[in-house]
Each structure stands twice: as C-alpha cells, then as structure tokens.
C-alpha cells in the first residue's frame, strides 16, 4: 500500500470577506443584493410580509438555521401562528 507524502496532505481553508459571508447568510439581505444586480429571478421568491406571500409556501428564518425551523404555511394566519 502506498501513502501520499505529508506535503500533499495539508488542508486549505478558503474564506472571503466578512461582509460577503454576512450577506450570503441573511436571506433578506441576499435578496436585496440580488435585486440590485438584476439577478433576483435566480433566487426563490422572498416575501416581506405575510400579506404579500403566495400560499402554500415555506417559512424560514431570515438568518440561516441550517434546515431547522422550516414551516409549510397555507395562509397569513399560519405564519402568525408559528412566529
């Protein structure tokens, strides 16, 4: 069995500016940024309030929850019940 030399086993961490990470982790700010760039059509629909939403839809926190606390809502009343 052959092993890779230690020089090839180093890992690298890729990162970017903190502002970019913040923008990408907040769904509301990402939506605004995409709108400014003319790329909003590439993102899922974002509703500013329950009255604007098309139902049924998924209700997620503005800041990443990593797939937790996602609700399928069928009306503005459902939104108010889970928030």
N, C-alpha and C positions, 0 to 999 in steps of 0.2 A: 504494500500500500504506500502511495506517495502523498506527502503533505505539501501544501503551499508554503513557501518561505515566509517567515514572520513579516517581512517588508510588504507582502501583499495582503496581510490580514488586518491592516489598520482600517478602522472605520472612519467615515467622514460625516460630519453633521452639516447639513445645508440649512441655512436660515436666511431671513431677509429683514428689512427694516421693521421695527415695531409697529409703525403706522399701518403697514401693509397687513400684518397679522391681525391687528385690531379691526381693520376694515373688513377683512375676509371672515372674521369670526362673528361679526354682528350682521344678521340678515337684513336689518333695516338700512344700515349704512352701505352695505354691499349693493342693495337695490338702488339707492340714490346714486351711487358711483356708476353703476352700470347704465343708469338712465342718462347721466351726463356724457357718457362715452357712446351713447346710441346703441347699447348692447342689451338693453332691458329684455328684449324678446328672447334672449338666451337663458333667462332665469325663470324659475317657477313664478306664478303670479304672487304678488305681495299686496295685501290689503291693509290700509292704515287703520281701519276700524271695522267692527262687525257689520255695520250698515252697508258698507261697500262690497263685502265679500259675496262670492258666488258659492252656493252650498250644493252638496256637501263639500267640505274641504278639510285639510289638515291644519290643526292649530299647533304651532311650535313657538317656543320661546325665541325672543329676538337674538339672544346670545346663546351660542352653541350649548346644547345639552347632551350631545353625543347619542342621539336617538332616544333619549329618555323624555318622559312627559309630553308625548305627542298624542293629540286627541283628534278623533274624527268627529267633526261637528256638523250638524244639519241645519242650524239656524243661529241667529244672533243670540237667542236665549240660551242655546247650548254653550256658546262662547262665554257668556256671563256666568253660567253655572260652574264652569271649570277654571275661571280666572279669579 
